[in-house]
Amino acid sequence: MVHHLLHLGISPGEKAIRTVAVYLGILVLLHLSGKRQLAQLNSFDLVVLLLLSNVVQNAIIGDDLSLTGGLLGAAILVAGNYLVVRFVTTHPAFANIQGKPTPLVEDAQVVDSALRKELITPNELDTALRRLGVGDGLAGVDRVVLEPEGTLTPYPRGPGLEDLLTKLEEIERLLKERS
């Protein structure tokens, strides 16, 4: 029994090549599929991401079902990810490798072309904003940016000019009453 737990079914070199190849392949696929996949804006996208790990499992493990092989594969993934992230963050030439932020709302107006490009419906965006604590959803933001890593950054709508003028007039009236 201990032999099956510890004996690698494939060579460590093959395990490393398989793991790195699948890691890089998934990075490319996620990059090509757009930021929406990373944002997990709906249940369809979440299901795809969950199944993705199961689909590539055999490509990583091959004929190896050992505990040692699983731990070796996990260690290679963690170390490889660390090296890639470290390289990308320390080399300015690769600063935009994940892409650039995409404005989805500008001046309180939905940018329809950006939503279409990112495959996001206005309803999905509204729901995502509410999940982020923007109680009014789309009605409560002046600007929303879809970041390269798939997160949404909302910029809540400030008070309108009319509201500010009304408040200033009220302050002026109160000051006149006191003098």
C-alpha positions as CSV (number, residue, x, y, z in Angstrom):
1,M,0.0,0.0,0.0
2,V,2.8,2.5,0.9
3,H,4.4,1.7,-2.4
4,H,1.3,2.9,-4.3
5,L,1.2,6.1,-2.3
6,L,4.8,7.0,-2.8
7,H,5.9,5.5,-6.1
8,L,5.5,7.9,-9.1
9,G,3.7,6.4,-12.1
10,I,5.6,8.7,-14.4
11,S,9.0,10.3,-14.2
12,P,9.4,13.6,-12.2
13,G,10.6,15.3,-15.5
14,E,7.4,14.2,-17.3
15,K,5.3,15.3,-14.4
16,A,7.0,18.8,-14.5
17,I,6.5,19.1,-18.3
18,R,2.9,18.1,-18.1
19,T,2.1,20.4,-15.3
20,V,3.9,23.4,-16.8
21,A,2.3,22.8,-20.2
22,V,-1.2,22.6,-18.8
23,Y,-0.6,25.7,-16.6
24,L,0.5,27.7,-19.6
25,G,-2.3,26.4,-21.8
26,I,-4.9,27.4,-19.3
27,L,-3.4,30.8,-18.9
28,V,-3.5,31.3,-22.7
29,L,-7.1,30.0,-22.9
30,L,-8.3,32.3,-20.1
31,H,-6.6,35.3,-21.7
32,L,-8.2,34.6,-25.0
33,S,-11.6,34.0,-23.5
34,G,-11.6,37.5,-22.0
35,K,-12.0,39.1,-18.6
36,R,-15.5,37.8,-18.2
37,Q,-14.3,34.3,-17.5
38,L,-12.2,35.7,-14.6
39,A,-14.9,37.8,-13.2
40,Q,-17.3,34.9,-12.8
41,L,-20.3,37.1,-13.5
42,N,-22.7,34.2,-13.8
43,S,-23.3,30.6,-13.1
44,F,-22.3,29.5,-16.6
45,D,-18.9,30.9,-16.3
46,L,-18.4,29.4,-12.8
47,V,-19.4,26.0,-14.1
48,V,-16.8,26.2,-16.9
49,L,-14.1,27.2,-14.5
50,L,-14.9,24.4,-12.1
51,L,-15.0,21.8,-14.9
52,L,-11.8,23.1,-16.4
53,S,-9.8,21.7,-13.6
54,N,-11.4,18.2,-14.0
55,V,-10.9,18.3,-17.8
56,V,-7.1,18.9,-17.5
57,Q,-6.5,16.6,-14.5
58,N,-5.5,13.6,-16.5
59,A,-3.2,15.7,-18.7
60,I,-1.3,16.7,-15.6
61,I,-1.2,13.4,-13.7
62,G,-1.0,11.0,-16.7
63,D,-0.9,7.4,-15.3
64,D,0.3,8.6,-11.9
65,L,-2.2,8.3,-9.0
66,S,0.4,8.4,-6.3
67,L,0.3,10.9,-3.3
68,T,3.9,11.8,-4.2
69,G,2.9,12.6,-7.8
70,G,0.0,14.7,-6.7
71,L,2.1,16.7,-4.2
72,L,4.8,17.1,-6.8
73,G,2.3,18.4,-9.3
74,A,0.9,20.8,-6.8
75,A,4.3,22.1,-5.8
76,I,5.2,22.6,-9.5
77,L,2.0,24.6,-10.0
78,V,2.5,26.8,-7.0
79,A,6.2,27.4,-7.7
80,G,5.5,28.0,-11.4
81,N,2.8,30.5,-10.6
82,Y,5.0,32.3,-8.2
83,L,7.8,32.6,-10.8
84,V,5.4,33.8,-13.5
85,V,3.7,36.4,-11.2
86,R,7.1,37.5,-9.9
87,F,8.5,37.9,-13.5
88,V,5.5,39.8,-14.8
89,T,5.4,42.2,-11.8
90,T,9.1,43.0,-11.9
91,H,9.5,43.5,-15.6
92,P,7.8,46.7,-16.8
93,A,7.7,45.4,-20.4
94,F,5.1,42.9,-19.2
95,A,3.0,45.3,-17.1
96,N,0.1,45.0,-19.5
97,I,0.3,41.3,-20.3
98,Q,-3.0,40.7,-18.6
99,G,-4.6,43.4,-20.7
100,K,-5.8,46.9,-19.9
101,P,-8.8,48.1,-17.9
102,T,-12.1,48.3,-19.8
103,P,-14.5,51.1,-19.0
104,L,-18.0,49.6,-18.9
105,V,-19.8,52.8,-17.7
106,E,-18.6,56.3,-18.5
107,D,-20.3,59.5,-17.2
108,A,-23.2,57.4,-15.9
109,Q,-23.7,55.9,-19.4
110,V,-23.3,52.2,-20.2
111,V,-20.7,51.7,-22.9
112,D,-22.6,49.1,-25.0
113,S,-19.6,48.3,-27.3
114,A,-17.5,47.4,-24.2
115,L,-20.3,45.2,-22.8
116,R,-20.7,43.4,-26.1
117,K,-16.9,42.9,-26.4
118,E,-16.7,41.4,-22.9
119,L,-19.9,39.4,-23.3
120,I,-21.7,41.1,-20.4
121,T,-25.3,42.0,-20.4
122,P,-26.5,45.2,-18.6
123,N,-28.5,43.0,-16.3
124,E,-25.4,41.0,-15.3
125,L,-23.4,44.2,-14.7
126,D,-26.3,45.6,-12.6
127,T,-26.4,42.4,-10.5
128,A,-22.6,42.4,-10.1
129,L,-22.6,46.0,-8.9
130,R,-25.3,45.2,-6.3
131,R,-23.1,42.3,-5.1
132,L,-20.3,44.8,-4.6
133,G,-22.5,47.0,-2.4
134,V,-23.7,49.6,-4.9
135,G,-27.3,49.5,-3.8
136,D,-28.7,51.3,-6.8
137,G,-26.7,49.2,-9.3
138,L,-26.1,50.9,-12.6
139,A,-28.2,53.9,-11.4
140,G,-25.7,54.5,-8.6
141,V,-22.5,54.8,-10.5
142,D,-20.7,57.4,-12.7
143,R,-18.1,55.0,-13.9
144,V,-17.4,51.2,-13.8
145,V,-14.1,49.6,-14.9
146,L,-13.6,45.9,-15.6
147,E,-10.0,45.4,-14.5
148,P,-7.6,43.1,-16.3
149,E,-7.8,40.4,-13.7
150,G,-11.6,40.4,-14.0
151,T,-12.7,42.4,-11.0
152,L,-15.2,45.3,-11.3
153,T,-14.2,48.7,-9.9
154,P,-17.3,50.9,-9.4
155,Y,-17.1,54.7,-8.9
156,P,-20.3,55.6,-7.1
157,R,-22.3,58.6,-8.4
158,G,-21.7,61.7,-6.3
159,P,-24.3,64.3,-5.5
160,G,-25.5,66.2,-8.6
161,L,-24.8,69.8,-9.2
162,E,-28.4,70.7,-8.3
163,D,-28.1,68.9,-5.0
164,L,-24.9,70.8,-4.2
165,L,-26.5,74.1,-5.1
166,T,-29.5,73.4,-3.0
167,K,-27.3,72.5,0.0
168,L,-25.2,75.7,-0.5
169,E,-28.4,77.8,-0.6
170,E,-29.6,76.2,2.6
171,I,-26.2,76.8,4.3
172,E,-26.3,80.5,3.1
173,R,-29.9,80.9,4.4
174,L,-28.9,79.4,7.8
175,L,-25.8,81.7,8.0
176,K,-28.0,84.8,7.2
177,E,-30.4,83.8,10.0
178,R,-27.6,83.7,12.5
179,S,-26.2,87.1,11.7
